[in-house]
């Protein structure tokens, strides 16, 4: 069996689908932190025909679709058996297996007691894995790194096997070693020979997990199974972009994957063009795919017009009319997003913005806003998750953009009021712009 390895920013939905198309038997997601999964809600996204696990701020923790049903494994980052089980239960009905990460050496993972930090905590390892294997309906696997001592490495592998996991993936390097260091094939072989069944490992075992080679060339899975030339790089990238557009993957993630595929072309005009891309449309233009991109965007726009209504002063209007009435210069440039929040994948290239509108309502006297806002006759309610990390490329904040827009049109300065919900540890804001009151329902 051949697997796509869990890789941060790489093993996301479009790349997983691409690797399956090229012949991977199973694909493993990038690491999902248990607490993040627990905070996520499962939503059937009818616009994309996907199942999305979404945080309260609108960002996507995990997205999957029918194409990878029964073939996608989620890797879980955890340090606690209770939270591990809670997170796994959230995902249980939509994935093939849960893989516990005991190999990541990155500081953010190790400092949280996750990943490679578990290698020296056998009691915790046993508790986490036993809790999962005895309480889940789906299989549990585990990925580990080797320890400096062979005997301790083999002992840990045997302990892991005793918990009931169906597979162990072995990364043949220690926590301090990286890709430039030799892979310890002899250690992996010793592990494979010491346990009764190791279905996923890299030497003397029944499977292989491919990481960087698949990141650079997803078609490697095809070349391993079929004796024919690998598809051309242009064909591979075009297929990846088709999937990224179809499933509304964010530009940051798509560009990262494309640049990894172009790793041998660094410094060339093609690489520099891809590096300069600010939107998925820019990437599609490089590979003459604007027809595919524009067709998908038009389709989404039509779905949005037909499905998303808002109520204003006892009259019903299409929400796109209200979007048009909101100053366009206030918003960063984003691709159209349907009502079901297609663009809610983690790491967006721009701020999630005014594309998810809820019903405008008449003023509620119980709202605690300053008088200049409160007395306005109508209110437009929007859900606009704001995360600072989405805005660096725009060079300024949303408030600055709105202020400059008002100055340009000689309007009064915007009036703001923010209300804190201490119980939920969140904030909600309203702003008065040119006689219209806008209220944000997203924290």
FIKOL-882943 format. One record per residue (C-alpha): residue number from 1; residue in three letters; x, y, z. Coordinates in nm, 4 decimals. Example, Ala and Ser with C-alpha at 12.3 -4.5 7.8 and 13.67 -1.06 7.14 Angstrom:
(r 1,'ala',(1.2300,-0.4500,0.7800))
(r 2,'ser',(1.3670,-0.1060,0.7140))
//
This chain:
(r 1,'unk',(0.0000,0.0000,0.0000))
(r 2,'unk',(0.1134,0.3526,-0.0773))
(r 3,'unk',(0.0081,0.6541,0.1292))
(r 4,'unk',(0.0338,1.0296,0.0984))
(r 5,'unk',(0.2115,1.1487,0.4125))
(r 6,'unk',(0.0666,1.4100,0.6468))
(r 7,'unk',(0.2317,1.7413,0.5560))
(r 8,'unk',(0.1398,2.0842,0.6888))
(r 9,'unk',(-0.0076,2.3087,0.4152))
(r 10,'unk',(0.0319,2.0283,0.1609))
(r 11,'unk',(-0.1945,1.7382,0.2592))
(r 12,'unk',(-0.5091,1.9466,0.2247))
(r 13,'unk',(-0.8217,1.8590,0.0294))
(r 14,'unk',(-0.7131,1.9363,-0.3324))
(r 15,'unk',(-0.3742,1.7669,-0.2947))
(r 16,'unk',(-0.5269,1.4613,-0.1323))
(r 17,'unk',(-0.7739,1.4250,-0.4192))
(r 18,'unk',(-0.4977,1.4702,-0.6761))
(r 19,'unk',(-0.2808,1.2013,-0.5178))
(r 20,'unk',(-0.5753,0.9623,-0.5076))
(r 21,'unk',(-0.6366,1.0263,-0.8776))
(r 22,'unk',(-0.2747,0.9383,-0.9491))
(r 23,'unk',(-0.2947,0.6111,-0.7591))
(r 24,'unk',(-0.2378,0.6624,-0.3872))
(r 25,'unk',(-0.4177,0.3953,-0.1868))
(r 26,'unk',(-0.4806,0.6232,0.1107))
(r 27,'unk',(-0.4145,0.9861,0.1954))
(r 28,'unk',(-0.3380,1.1304,0.5381))
(r 29,'unk',(-0.4399,1.4848,0.6245))
(r 30,'unk',(-0.2105,1.7459,0.7680))
(r 31,'unk',(-0.2045,1.7413,1.1476))
(r 32,'unk',(-0.5247,1.8682,1.3090))
(r 33,'unk',(-0.4919,1.9829,1.6699))
(r 34,'unk',(-0.7497,1.8129,1.8924))
(r 35,'unk',(-0.8717,2.1345,2.0578))
(r 36,'unk',(-0.9310,2.2947,1.7195))
(r 37,'unk',(-1.1342,1.9963,1.6039))
(r 38,'unk',(-1.3411,1.9988,1.9227))
(r 39,'unk',(-1.4335,2.3639,1.8648))
(r 40,'unk',(-1.5415,2.2908,1.5078))
(r 41,'unk',(-1.8935,2.2208,1.3860))
(r 42,'unk',(-1.9746,1.9726,1.1122))
(r 43,'unk',(-2.1544,2.1352,0.8188))
(r 44,'unk',(-2.2704,1.9789,0.4941))
(r 45,'unk',(-2.1602,2.2316,0.2327))
(r 46,'unk',(-2.4174,2.1923,-0.0448))
(r 47,'unk',(-2.2453,2.4530,-0.2612))
(r 48,'unk',(-1.9274,2.2450,-0.2869))
(r 49,'unk',(-2.0698,1.9018,-0.2083))
(r 50,'unk',(-1.8253,1.8715,0.0783))
(r 51,'unk',(-1.8379,1.8108,0.4494))
(r 52,'unk',(-1.6697,2.0963,0.6354))
(r 53,'unk',(-1.5624,2.1199,0.9965))
(r 54,'unk',(-1.5812,2.4886,1.0764))
(r 55,'unk',(-1.4642,2.7040,1.3646))
(r 56,'unk',(-1.6873,2.9793,1.5063))
(r 57,'unk',(-1.4771,3.2386,1.3197))
(r 58,'unk',(-1.5700,3.0759,0.9885))
(r 59,'unk',(-1.2351,2.9154,0.9096))
(r 60,'unk',(-1.2223,2.5536,0.8012))
(r 61,'unk',(-1.0472,2.3000,1.0195))
(r 62,'unk',(-1.1003,2.0114,0.7789))
(r 63,'unk',(-1.2781,1.9581,0.4491))
(r 64,'unk',(-1.3560,1.6289,0.2800))
(r 65,'unk',(-1.5683,1.5018,-0.0087))
(r 66,'unk',(-1.7061,1.1833,-0.1583))
(r 67,'unk',(-1.3995,1.1343,-0.3808))
(r 68,'unk',(-1.1885,1.0420,-0.0795))
(r 69,'unk',(-1.4535,0.8554,0.1169))
(r 70,'unk',(-1.3068,0.5437,0.2820))
(r 71,'unk',(-0.9573,0.6551,0.1817))
(r 72,'unk',(-0.8784,0.9583,0.3961))
(r 73,'unk',(-0.7059,0.9302,0.7329))
(r 74,'unk',(-0.6940,1.2272,0.9683))
(r 75,'unk',(-0.3776,1.2839,1.1668))
(r 76,'unk',(-0.4511,1.4148,1.5139))
(r 77,'unk',(-0.2182,1.6257,1.7257))
(r 78,'unk',(-0.2901,1.5551,2.0903))
(r 79,'unk',(-0.1354,1.5184,2.4335))
(r 80,'unk',(-0.4401,1.4092,2.6284))
(r 81,'unk',(-0.6604,1.0985,2.5985))
(r 82,'unk',(-0.9855,1.2797,2.6812))
(r 83,'unk',(-0.9430,1.5579,2.4259))
(r 84,'unk',(-0.8093,1.3093,2.1715))
(r 85,'unk',(-1.1270,1.1042,2.2022))
(r 86,'unk',(-1.3533,1.4084,2.1851))
(r 87,'unk',(-1.1818,1.5242,1.8665))
(r 88,'unk',(-1.1847,1.1792,1.7104))
(r 89,'unk',(-1.5570,1.1454,1.7829))
(r 90,'unk',(-1.6202,1.4701,1.5933))
(r 91,'unk',(-1.4533,1.3220,1.2845))
(r 92,'unk',(-1.5400,0.9553,1.3241))
(r 93,'unk',(-1.8255,0.9355,1.0735))
(r 94,'unk',(-1.6396,1.1103,0.7914))
(r 95,'unk',(-1.2911,0.9576,0.7878))
(r 96,'unk',(-1.1410,0.6128,0.7444))
(r 97,'unk',(-0.9059,0.6157,1.0427))
(r 98,'unk',(-0.7443,0.8365,1.3041))
(r 99,'unk',(-0.3654,0.8644,1.3083))
(r 100,'unk',(-0.1960,0.9928,1.6243))
(r 101,'unk',(0.1036,1.2142,1.5555))
(r 102,'unk',(0.4106,1.1133,1.7550))
(r 103,'unk',(0.6635,1.2320,1.5004))
(r 104,'unk',(0.6378,1.6090,1.4530))
(r 105,'unk',(0.9513,1.7785,1.5948))
(r 106,'unk',(0.8288,2.1364,1.5477))
(r 107,'unk',(0.8388,2.3606,1.8541))
(r 108,'unk',(0.4674,2.4442,1.8519))
(r 109,'unk',(0.3843,2.0747,1.8691))
(r 110,'unk',(0.6507,1.9644,2.1154))
(r 111,'unk',(0.5884,2.2539,2.3559))
(r 112,'unk',(0.2243,2.1515,2.3684))
(r 113,'unk',(0.3209,1.7973,2.4638))
(r 114,'unk',(0.2176,1.6686,2.1214))
(r 115,'unk',(0.4041,1.5104,1.8330))
(r 116,'unk',(0.7564,1.3939,1.9103))
(r 117,'unk',(0.7164,1.5011,2.2744))
(r 118,'unk',(0.5177,1.1798,2.3239))
(r 119,'unk',(0.8162,0.9620,2.2310))
(r 120,'unk',(0.9504,0.9907,2.5856))
(r 121,'unk',(0.6112,0.9546,2.7554))
(r 122,'unk',(0.5165,0.5889,2.7107))
(r 123,'unk',(0.2449,0.5975,2.9769))
(r 124,'unk',(0.0713,0.8878,2.8026))
(r 125,'unk',(0.1114,0.7156,2.4670))
(r 126,'unk',(-0.0515,0.4003,2.5994))
(r 127,'unk',(-0.3362,0.5938,2.7594))
(r 128,'unk',(-0.4120,0.7987,2.4469))
(r 129,'unk',(-0.4002,0.5065,2.2053))
(r 130,'unk',(-0.5912,0.2674,2.4312))
(r 131,'unk',(-0.8628,0.5273,2.4861))
(r 132,'unk',(-0.9023,0.5697,2.1118))
(r 133,'unk',(-0.8892,0.2043,2.0117))
(r 134,'unk',(-1.1460,0.1010,2.2725))
(r 135,'unk',(-1.3935,0.3817,2.2052))
(r 136,'unk',(-1.3867,0.4395,1.8293))
(r 137,'unk',(-1.5639,0.2466,1.5561))
(r 138,'unk',(-1.2855,0.3220,1.3092))
(r 139,'unk',(-0.9224,0.2030,1.3119))
(r 140,'unk',(-0.6450,0.3909,1.4893))
(r 141,'unk',(-0.2895,0.4221,1.3603))
(r 142,'unk',(0.0201,0.5938,1.4918))
(r 143,'unk',(0.3179,0.7702,1.3402))
(r 144,'unk',(0.6441,0.7744,1.5373))
(r 145,'unk',(1.0063,0.8751,1.5018))
(r 146,'unk',(1.2946,0.6636,1.6219))
(r 147,'unk',(1.4765,0.7189,1.9498))
(r 148,'unk',(1.8578,0.7388,1.9758))
(r 149,'unk',(1.8673,0.3893,2.1300))
(r 150,'unk',(1.7478,0.0944,1.9229))
(r 151,'unk',(1.6209,-0.1047,2.2205))
(r 152,'unk',(1.4057,0.1852,2.3432))
(r 153,'unk',(1.2699,0.2392,1.9934))
(r 154,'unk',(1.1694,-0.1248,1.9582))
(r 155,'unk',(1.0178,-0.1243,2.3081))
(r 156,'unk',(0.8072,0.1801,2.2228))
(r 157,'unk',(0.6868,0.0189,1.9006))
(r 158,'unk',(0.5812,-0.2922,2.0924))
(r 159,'unk',(0.3969,-0.0789,2.3478))
(r 160,'unk',(0.2144,0.1008,2.0671))
(r 161,'unk',(0.1192,-0.2301,1.9086))
(r 162,'unk',(-0.0199,-0.3552,2.2407))
(r 163,'unk',(-0.2783,-0.0758,2.2471))
(r 164,'unk',(-0.4675,-0.2188,1.9520))
(r 165,'unk',(-0.3585,0.0142,1.6730))
(r 166,'unk',(-0.3821,-0.1415,1.3289))
(r 167,'unk',(-0.0681,0.0203,1.1920))
(r 168,'unk',(0.2520,0.1982,1.2871))
(r 169,'unk',(0.4231,0.4445,1.0548))
(r 170,'unk',(0.7930,0.4856,1.1279))
(r 171,'unk',(0.9934,0.7940,1.0332))
(r 172,'unk',(1.3517,0.6725,1.0375))
(r 173,'unk',(1.5059,0.9802,1.1960))
(r 174,'unk',(1.5330,1.1119,1.5499))
(r 175,'unk',(1.3597,1.4250,1.6730))
(r 176,'unk',(1.6716,1.6340,1.6056))
(r 177,'unk',(1.7342,1.5037,1.2540))
(r 178,'unk',(1.5962,1.6479,0.9324))
(r 179,'unk',(1.5775,1.5507,0.5669))
(r 180,'unk',(1.9494,1.6055,0.5092))
(r 181,'unk',(2.0251,1.3283,0.7571))
(r 182,'unk',(2.0317,0.9635,0.6576))
(r 183,'unk',(1.7121,0.7674,0.7042))
(r 184,'unk',(1.7804,0.4795,0.9465))
(r 185,'unk',(1.6466,0.1951,0.7371))
(r 186,'unk',(1.8069,-0.0647,0.9606))
(r 187,'unk',(1.6147,0.0686,1.2616))
(r 188,'unk',(1.2875,0.0589,1.0702))
(r 189,'unk',(1.3626,-0.2962,0.9662))
(r 190,'unk',(1.4273,-0.3960,1.3271))
(r 191,'unk',(1.0937,-0.2450,1.4301))
(r 192,'unk',(0.9084,-0.4174,1.1472))
(r 193,'unk',(1.0549,-0.7516,1.2481))
(r 194,'unk',(0.9823,-0.7047,1.6183))
(r 195,'unk',(0.6083,-0.6442,1.5969))
(r 196,'unk',(0.3566,-0.8977,1.4763))
(r 197,'unk',(0.1939,-0.6735,1.2179))
(r 198,'unk',(0.3206,-0.3419,1.0883))
(r 199,'unk',(0.1085,-0.2430,0.7920))
(r 200,'unk',(0.2620,0.0959,0.7328))
(r 201,'unk',(0.6353,0.1447,0.7508))
(r 202,'unk',(0.9218,0.1965,0.5147))
(r 203,'unk',(1.1420,-0.1124,0.5203))
(r 204,'unk',(1.0480,-0.4821,0.5358))
(r 205,'unk',(0.6827,-0.3909,0.5675))
(r 206,'unk',(0.3690,-0.3875,0.3593))
(r 207,'unk',(0.3455,-0.0175,0.2843))
(r 208,'unk',(0.5240,0.3075,0.2180))
(r 209,'unk',(0.4366,0.6653,0.3117))
(r 210,'unk',(0.5545,0.9287,0.0641))
(r 211,'unk',(0.6140,1.2881,0.1718))
(r 212,'unk',(0.8434,1.5302,-0.0129))
(r 213,'unk',(0.8556,1.3270,-0.3316))
(r 214,'unk',(0.4757,1.3487,-0.3533))
(r 215,'unk',(0.4812,1.7183,-0.2668))
(r 216,'unk',(0.7168,1.7816,-0.5588))
(r 217,'unk',(0.5436,1.5391,-0.7952))
(r 218,'unk',(0.1988,1.4073,-0.6952))
(r 219,'unk',(0.2063,1.1786,-0.9998))
(r 220,'unk',(0.4747,0.9696,-0.8312))
(r 221,'unk',(0.1956,0.7388,-0.7170))
(r 222,'unk',(0.1161,0.6611,-1.0792))
(r 223,'unk',(0.4781,0.5942,-1.1705))
(r 224,'unk',(0.5016,0.3453,-0.8835))
(r 225,'unk',(0.2107,0.1408,-1.0186))
(r 226,'unk',(0.2115,0.1838,-1.3956))
(r 227,'unk',(0.5070,0.1352,-1.6256))
(r 228,'unk',(0.4547,0.4494,-1.8296))
(r 229,'unk',(0.5963,0.8026,-1.8351))
(r 230,'unk',(0.4816,1.0389,-1.5629))
(r 231,'unk',(0.2453,1.3182,-1.6726))
(r 232,'unk',(0.4106,1.6459,-1.7595))
(r 233,'unk',(0.4475,1.8979,-1.4794))
(r 234,'unk',(0.2140,2.1409,-1.6555))
(r 235,'unk',(-0.0587,1.8768,-1.6660))
(r 236,'unk',(-0.0125,1.7993,-1.2960))
(r 237,'unk',(-0.0299,2.1644,-1.1934))
(r 238,'unk',(-0.3340,2.2300,-1.4118))
(r 239,'unk',(-0.5174,1.9385,-1.2563))
(r 240,'unk',(-0.4244,2.0584,-0.9082))
(r 241,'unk',(-0.5525,2.4086,-0.9841))
(r 242,'unk',(-0.8748,2.2663,-1.1262))
(r 243,'unk',(-0.9367,2.0897,-0.7956))
(r 244,'unk',(-0.8321,2.3964,-0.5952))
(r 245,'unk',(-1.0808,2.6132,-0.7854))
(r 246,'unk',(-1.3562,2.3534,-0.7748))
(r 247,'unk',(-1.3279,2.3160,-0.3981))
(r 248,'unk',(-1.2489,2.6812,-0.3262))
(r 249,'unk',(-0.9049,2.6287,-0.1766))
(r 250,'unk',(-0.7417,2.9461,-0.0506))
(r 251,'unk',(-0.4655,3.1160,-0.2469))
(r 252,'unk',(-0.2030,3.0799,0.0268))
(r 253,'unk',(-0.2390,2.7030,0.0321))
(r 254,'unk',(-0.2674,2.6661,-0.3448))
(r 255,'unk',(0.0349,2.8852,-0.4122))
(r 256,'unk',(0.2406,2.6977,-0.1556))
(r 257,'unk',(0.1680,2.3647,-0.3245))
(r 258,'unk',(0.2301,2.4974,-0.6754))
(r 259,'unk',(0.5637,2.6478,-0.5711))
(r 260,'unk',(0.6654,2.3153,-0.4174))
(r 261,'unk',(0.5919,2.1481,-0.7514))
(r 262,'unk',(0.8074,2.4149,-0.9173))
(r 263,'unk',(1.0969,2.3603,-0.6766))
(r 264,'unk',(1.3362,2.2841,-0.9643))
(r 265,'unk',(1.2394,2.6085,-1.1401))
(r 266,'unk',(1.3381,2.8578,-0.8700))
(r 267,'unk',(1.4381,3.1949,-1.0151))
(r 268,'unk',(1.2747,3.1310,-1.3523))
(r 269,'unk',(1.0026,3.3623,-1.4904))
(r 270,'unk',(0.7453,3.0859,-1.4376))
(r 271,'unk',(0.8373,3.0508,-1.0709))
(r 272,'unk',(0.8422,3.4266,-1.0174))
(r 273,'unk',(0.5001,3.4635,-1.1799))
(r 274,'unk',(0.3570,3.1984,-0.9494))
(r 275,'unk',(0.5258,3.3585,-0.6502))
(r 276,'unk',(0.3658,3.6940,-0.7346))
(r 277,'unk',(0.0124,3.5517,-0.7582))
(r 278,'unk',(-0.2310,3.7133,-0.5148))
(r 279,'unk',(-0.5445,3.5207,-0.6109))
(r 280,'unk',(-0.6323,3.1802,-0.7492))
(r 281,'unk',(-0.7256,3.3597,-1.0690))
(r 282,'unk',(-0.3652,3.4785,-1.1039))
(r 283,'unk',(-0.2367,3.1224,-1.0824))
(r 284,'unk',(-0.4950,3.0052,-1.3333))
(r 285,'unk',(-0.3922,3.2813,-1.5746))
(r 286,'unk',(-0.0320,3.1585,-1.5734))
(r 287,'unk',(-0.1448,2.8173,-1.6986))
(r 288,'unk',(-0.4137,2.9507,-1.9367))
(r 289,'unk',(-0.6983,2.8275,-1.7175))
(r 290,'unk',(-0.9031,3.1447,-1.6861))
(r 291,'unk',(-1.1985,2.9817,-1.8601))
(r 292,'unk',(-1.2159,2.7154,-1.5874))
(r 293,'unk',(-1.1795,2.9725,-1.3119))
(r 294,'unk',(-1.4327,3.2185,-1.4537))
(r 295,'unk',(-1.6854,2.9446,-1.5222))
(r 296,'unk',(-1.6664,2.8250,-1.1623))
(r 297,'unk',(-1.6930,3.1789,-1.0255))
(r 298,'unk',(-1.9950,3.2511,-1.2461))
(r 299,'unk',(-2.1613,2.9341,-1.1274))
(r 300,'unk',(-2.1074,3.0324,-0.7648))
(r 301,'unk',(-2.2327,3.3829,-0.8265))
(r 302,'unk',(-2.5544,3.2503,-0.9762))
(r 303,'unk',(-2.6033,3.0129,-0.6850))
(r 304,'unk',(-2.5485,3.3014,-0.4461))
(r 305,'unk',(-2.8044,3.5231,-0.6177))
(r 306,'unk',(-3.0639,3.2495,-0.6166))
(r 307,'unk',(-3.0143,3.1231,-0.2640))
(r 308,'unk',(-2.9244,3.4155,-0.0415))
(r 309,'unk',(-3.1989,3.6611,0.0538))
(r 310,'unk',(-3.2095,3.9285,0.3179))
(r 311,'unk',(-3.4990,4.1141,0.4722))
(r 312,'unk',(-3.4930,4.4948,0.4904))
(r 313,'unk',(-3.7743,4.7213,0.6203))
(r 314,'unk',(-4.0377,4.4512,0.5596))
(r 315,'unk',(-3.9266,4.4069,0.2002))
(r 316,'unk',(-3.7260,4.1244,0.0502))
(r 317,'unk',(-3.4262,4.1953,-0.1700))
(r 318,'unk',(-3.1389,3.9884,-0.3004))
(r 319,'unk',(-2.8333,4.0110,-0.0828))
(r 320,'unk',(-2.6056,4.1003,-0.3729))
(r 321,'unk',(-2.7822,4.4377,-0.3910))
(r 322,'unk',(-2.6816,4.5047,-0.0327))
(r 323,'unk',(-2.3314,4.3862,-0.1008))
(r 324,'unk',(-2.3160,4.6413,-0.3789))
(r 325,'unk',(-2.4379,4.9127,-0.1423))
(r 326,'unk',(-2.1561,4.8419,0.0999))
(r 327,'unk',(-1.8494,5.0475,-0.0033))
(r 328,'unk',(-1.6379,4.8182,-0.2179))
(r 329,'unk',(-1.3171,4.9939,-0.1188))
(r 330,'unk',(-1.3760,4.8830,0.2381))
(r 331,'unk',(-1.3265,4.5219,0.1405))
(r 332,'unk',(-1.0109,4.3390,0.0382))
(r 333,'unk',(-1.0298,4.1687,-0.2988))
(r 334,'unk',(-1.1829,3.8247,-0.2472))
(r 335,'unk',(-1.3242,3.5683,-0.4845))
(r 336,'unk',(-1.7048,3.5241,-0.4666))
(r 337,'unk',(-1.8147,3.2978,-0.1830))
(r 338,'unk',(-2.1487,3.1189,-0.1653))
(r 339,'unk',(-2.3838,3.1220,0.1314))
(r 340,'unk',(-2.2501,2.7963,0.2659))
(r 341,'unk',(-1.9153,2.9673,0.3254))
(r 342,'unk',(-1.7198,2.7889,0.0581))
(r 343,'unk',(-1.4133,2.9964,0.1330))
(r 344,'unk',(-1.3583,2.9043,0.4938))
(r 345,'unk',(-1.0486,2.6938,0.4620))
(r 346,'unk',(-0.7745,2.7627,0.7080))
(r 347,'unk',(-0.5124,3.0236,0.6031))
(r 348,'unk',(-0.7111,3.2413,0.3643))
(r 349,'unk',(-0.5242,3.4888,0.1469))
(r 350,'unk',(-0.7598,3.7682,0.2441))
(r 351,'unk',(-0.9941,3.8526,0.5237))
(r 352,'unk',(-1.3134,3.6464,0.5272))
(r 353,'unk',(-1.5560,3.9239,0.4522))
(r 354,'unk',(-1.8936,4.0516,0.3454))
(r 355,'unk',(-1.9963,3.7461,0.1528))
(r 356,'unk',(-2.1921,3.5826,0.4298))
(r 357,'unk',(-2.4885,3.8068,0.5038))
(r 358,'unk',(-2.7658,3.7310,0.7455))
(r 359,'unk',(-3.1055,3.9012,0.7678))
(r 360,'unk',(-3.0927,4.2759,0.8336))
(r 361,'unk',(-3.3177,4.3605,1.1246))
(r 362,'unk',(-3.4912,4.6679,1.2613))
(r 363,'unk',(-3.3136,4.8286,1.5550))
(r 364,'unk',(-3.3354,4.6429,1.8809))
(r 365,'unk',(-3.3589,4.8810,2.1759))
(r 366,'unk',(-3.1863,4.6255,2.3939))
(r 367,'unk',(-2.8662,4.6645,2.1944))
(r 368,'unk',(-2.6016,4.8618,2.3777))
(r 369,'unk',(-2.4632,5.0985,2.1157))
(r 370,'unk',(-2.3875,5.4673,2.1216))
(r 371,'unk',(-2.6820,5.6953,2.0432))
(r 372,'unk',(-2.5686,5.7997,1.6967))
(r 373,'unk',(-2.5811,5.4383,1.5855))
(r 374,'unk',(-2.8748,5.3182,1.7906))
(r 375,'unk',(-3.1256,5.5693,1.6510))
(r 376,'unk',(-3.0672,5.4728,1.2905))
(r 377,'unk',(-3.3851,5.3393,1.1263))
(r 378,'unk',(-3.2444,5.0215,0.9756))
(r 379,'unk',(-2.9618,4.7831,1.0350))
(r 380,'unk',(-2.7718,4.5481,0.8081))
(r 381,'unk',(-2.6346,4.2477,0.9930))
(r 382,'unk',(-2.3208,4.0849,0.8578))
(r 383,'unk',(-2.1017,3.7987,0.9705))
(r 384,'unk',(-1.7455,3.9093,0.9012))
(r 385,'unk',(-1.4801,3.7062,1.0797))
(r 386,'unk',(-1.1671,3.9178,1.1184))
(r 387,'unk',(-0.8270,3.7665,1.1798))
(r 388,'unk',(-0.5235,3.9914,1.1657))
(r 389,'unk',(-0.3082,3.7310,0.9926))
(r 390,'unk',(-0.5284,3.7551,0.6820))
(r 391,'unk',(-0.4501,4.1237,0.6270))
(r 392,'unk',(-0.0706,4.1753,0.6003))
(r 393,'unk',(-0.0735,4.1767,0.2192))
(r 394,'unk',(-0.3238,4.4629,0.2165))
(r 395,'unk',(-0.0934,4.6953,0.4098))
(r 396,'unk',(-0.3608,4.8490,0.6272))
(r 397,'unk',(-0.6501,4.7638,0.8562))
(r 398,'unk',(-1.0210,4.7488,0.7647))
(r 399,'unk',(-1.0876,5.0560,0.9813))
(r 400,'unk',(-0.8238,5.2556,0.7966))
(r 401,'unk',(-0.9661,5.1569,0.4605))
(r 402,'unk',(-1.3175,5.2543,0.5665))
(r 403,'unk',(-1.1984,5.5859,0.7087))
(r 404,'unk',(-1.0154,5.6731,0.3869))
(r 405,'unk',(-1.3209,5.5787,0.1829))
(r 406,'unk',(-1.5426,5.8113,0.3882))
(r 407,'unk',(-1.2945,6.0964,0.3487))
(r 408,'unk',(-1.2832,6.0425,-0.0254))
(r 409,'unk',(-1.6623,6.0673,-0.0517))
(r 410,'unk',(-1.6788,6.3524,0.2022))
(r 411,'unk',(-1.8924,6.1486,0.4397))
(r 412,'unk',(-1.8848,6.1834,0.8158))
(r 413,'unk',(-1.6275,5.9679,0.9896))
(r 414,'unk',(-1.7529,5.6193,1.0759))
(r 415,'unk',(-1.8976,5.5801,1.4256))
(r 416,'unk',(-1.8157,5.2573,1.6070))
(r 417,'unk',(-1.9427,5.0765,1.9115))
(r 418,'unk',(-1.8171,4.7407,2.0389))
(r 419,'unk',(-1.9974,4.5211,2.2894))
(r 420,'unk',(-1.8200,4.2508,2.4873))
(r 421,'unk',(-1.9825,3.9183,2.5631))
(r 422,'unk',(-1.7815,3.8163,2.8660))
(r 423,'unk',(-1.9464,3.4781,2.8980))
(r 424,'unk',(-1.8390,3.3797,2.5464))
(r 425,'unk',(-1.5190,3.5866,2.5634))
(r 426,'unk',(-1.6048,3.7577,2.2364))
(r 427,'unk',(-1.6744,4.1033,2.0949))
(r 428,'unk',(-1.9397,4.2308,1.8538))
(r 429,'unk',(-1.9294,4.5625,1.6716))
(r 430,'unk',(-2.1539,4.8079,1.4906))
(r 431,'unk',(-2.0584,5.0956,1.2630))
(r 432,'unk',(-2.2593,5.3871,1.1213))
(r 433,'unk',(-2.1560,5.4735,0.7640))
(r 434,'unk',(-2.3408,5.7399,0.5627))
(r 435,'unk',(-2.6613,5.6902,0.7573))
(r 436,'unk',(-2.6539,5.3116,0.7429))
(r 437,'unk',(-2.5888,5.0950,1.0410))
(r 438,'unk',(-2.3874,4.7757,0.9958))
(r 439,'unk',(-2.3562,4.5249,1.2757))
(r 440,'unk',(-2.1103,4.2381,1.2888))
(r 441,'unk',(-2.2274,3.9150,1.4480))
(r 442,'unk',(-1.8913,3.7398,1.4234))
(r 443,'unk',(-1.6445,3.7608,1.7077))
//
